[in-house]
Amino acid sequence: MPACRQAGTVYGVRCGRHITSHFVFRILAHGHDICSMNSTNSFEEGKLVLINKPLRWTSFDVIRKIRNLIHVKKVGHAGTLDPLATGLLIICTGKFTKRINEYMAQEKEYTGTFTLGATTDSYDLEQEPGNFKPFGQITIEQVKSATVQFTGEILQVPPAHSAIQIDGRRVYELARQGREVVIDPRKVTVSEFDITSVELPLVYFRIVCSTGTYIRSLANDLGIALGCGAYLSNLCRTRIGPFRVEDAMTMDEFEMEVIRIRHTS
């Protein structure tokens, strides 16, 4: 079997390009299988499943699908991804749901693109772009220079279109009703803010940050700093702690594996 590249203490072993045998993912440091699927009953005992979330799926869409596939009620994820984002989603089943906060607190890595020259109310493409401004004068040096103020420990205001609760209500519900939403800034840490390429109006980035950081807010704040506006146009979560998206399964692969287990057990 060909082995995936080593990623910290995580090893992924996959059997060919398509599923021909079961996946095995193992954390050596903790001494337990992340996902060694020999029986569907093992999900009740507790498994950690790495999923590459599809575009336009909500994180709960993934949870609901997995619950239906494995017939286990206790299934949760360690950090929401917006519907317009793709990438790594850590799924905990059974007794492992007790460890969700542990995984959620780990450092995150993202790649994607900002689009300069416009803004949206949601800071991404959930809303239509508007407030168009010229951007042709912006250089890669200006973009890189502007990221400095958003690197390190910063105070960040989350988007009004987010799942944060105020007085028991999700702020995106209030925003969609046209109500004014005031959100206090929150302390987050952006360890790395790399601009990997600029092809105006697109700015390609790689960001390493603490939990609770909104990449959409970084897009909006960068646009303000550059004076031309910006919104998040593409986002992929590539890492959570030692877990990498390269070691994750697609939903189709996971479903095929569950079917295989049922046929062989």
N, C-alpha and C positions, 0 to 999 in steps of 0.2 A: 504493500500500500504506500502511495506517495504521501509524505508528511509535509504539512504546511510549515512555513518558516516559524522559528521560535519568536515569541512575543513576551518578553519578560519571563514570568513563571507560567505562562499559559502555552500549552501545546495543543494544536488542532490536528486531527488525523481525519482525512476525508478519502473515501474510496472512489477515486475516479472523478471525472467531471460531473457525471450524473450519479444518483444514489444507486449503488449496487450492493452496499452492505451498510451496517449501522454506523452512525457518527459516534465518535468518542472524543470528548473534550475533558481535560483533567487539569485541576490546579494542584500542582505538586506542593505548594506552600501550605495548603490547607489539608492535603491528604484525602480529598474526596472527589468523586466524579462531578464535573459540572453537568454533563449530560451524557450518560452512558445508557442508552435506551435498550434494555434487554426485555423489559416488560412494561406494559402500560400501568401496572400497579405501582411501579417505582416512582411515578409522579406524585402519588399520595404521600410517599415517604419524604419526598423533597428533592427537586432537581432545579438546576440553573440552566436555562435554555437561552442561547444567544440567537436573536432574530434580526435579520436585515429588513427593517420596516419598509413596506412598499409606499410609493408616492400616493397621496390622497387617502390613505388609511389613517384613522385616528389610532392612538395607542390603545384605546379600549376596543377598537375593532379587532386588534391582534389578540387581546385578552379573551374576548368573546369567542373568537375562532378556535383558540387553543383549548378553552374550556369544553367546547363542543366536541373537539377531536379526542381529548384524553379522558373526558367524563370526570373531571375533578373540579370542584367548586372553588377551592382555594388556589387562585392564580392571580398574580399581581406583577406589576412592572416597576423597575427601579429608575424612574425618570421619564417624564412625558416627552414625546416628540410631536411637534405640530403636524397636522395633516399634510402640509406642503413640504415637510422635511422627510428625508430618508435616512437610513443608517441604523446603527446599533441600538437595539432595545434589549435590555436584560429582563428576562421573564423568570420569576420564581414560582415554583409550584409546591403545594403541600406544606410540609413543615418549614421549607426554605423561605416562605413568605415572611417569617419572623426576622429574616436578615435583609429585607428590602432597604431599610434605612441605612444599613452598613454599605450596601452597594451604591445607593443613591448619593451618598456623601463623597464619593470618589471623584477625582479630577476628570474633566471631560475634554475631548478634542473634537473640533469641527473643521470642515472645509466647505467652501461654497463661493458664491459671488454676491457682491453688492452691485446695484445698478445706480449710477450717478445721474443727476439731472432731473429728478422728480421725487416726490414723497407719496406715501399712502398713510391712511389713518391707522392701519394695523402694523405699519412698518415692514410689511411683506406683501406678497401678491394675493392675499386674502381679499384686499380691497383694490379698487382701480387706481393706478397712478394718476397724480395731478400735480399742480403747482410746479409746472415745468420751468426749468432754468437752464441756461447754457452751461456746458461742461467741457467744451473742447479745449479750454485754456488750462485744465488741470493736468499736472504732470505726475509721473510716478513718484518723484521725489517729494512733491507736496503731499501725496497720499500717505507715504511712509512716515513723513514728519508728523502728520496729523494723528497717526495712531499712537504716538508716544504718550499723549495725555490720557489715553484709555488703556494704558498698560500698568500693571501693578495692582495695588489695592485701591479701588475706586468706589464712588457712590453712584449707583445706577438707578434710574427710574424705570421700572418695568412698563411695557406697553399697556395702554388702556384696554386693548383687545388681548387679554390674557386671562388665565384661570385663577389668578389671585382673588381671594375673597375679601370683601369689605362688608362688614355688618351681615355676614352670612350669605352674601350674594356674590356670584362670580362677576368680576369687573367687566368682562366682555359682554355679559347680559345687559349691564347698565349702559355700556357704550353703544350697543346696538339699538337701545331705546332712545338714544340721543341725549342721555343724561350726562352732565359733567362729572368726570371722575378725577379725584385727586389722590394720587398714590405717592406715599412717602418714598424717598430714595433708599436703596438698600446697599449694604456694603458687600462687594464681590471682589474677586481677585482674577485678573487676566494675566496669566503667567507669560504667555507668548501671543503676539498679535503680528503675524507675518503677512506681508503683501507678496504673494507669489508671482503675480502677473497683473498687468493693466492693459486691457484692450477696450478703450472707451466706447460705450459708457460702462463696460463691465470691469469690476475690480475683483480679482481672485484672491482669496485669503485662506489662512490657516490660523485657528485660534485655539489656545489651550487655556482653560478657565476653571473656576470653582463651580460647584453646584449652585443653582439659582441665577446664573448669568444668562441674560437674554441677548442672543446674537442679533435679534431684530433691533433692540435698543442701541447696540453698538453701531449698526448700520445707520440708523437715524441720526445718532450723535456725530458720527463721522461726516455725514452729509452736511450737518449744521456747521461743523468745523471747517469744511471745505467751501461753504457758502453756496453750494449748488443743489443740496438735497441728495438723499440716497435712500434706497430701500433694499431689503434682503430679497434677492431673486432666486437663490438656490442654496440649499443647506443639506449637508450630510454629517451625521455624527459618526466619527471614525473610531473613537475610543472612549471607554469608561474605565478608569483605573488601568489594570493590565489587560482588559478584554478589548479585542479589536474586531472591527466589522469584517475583516477578511476571514475570521473564524466563525462567522455567523451563518445561519441557514436562512434561505428564503422561506416564505410561507408555504410555497409549493413543495419544497424539499422536506419541510417538517411534516406536512400532511402525508407525503409519500412514505416517510419513515414510520409514522404511526400505523399506517395501513400495513406496511411490511411486518411490523411487530405483531399485529393482530393475526396475520396469516401464518406466522411461524411459532406463535406461543400456544 
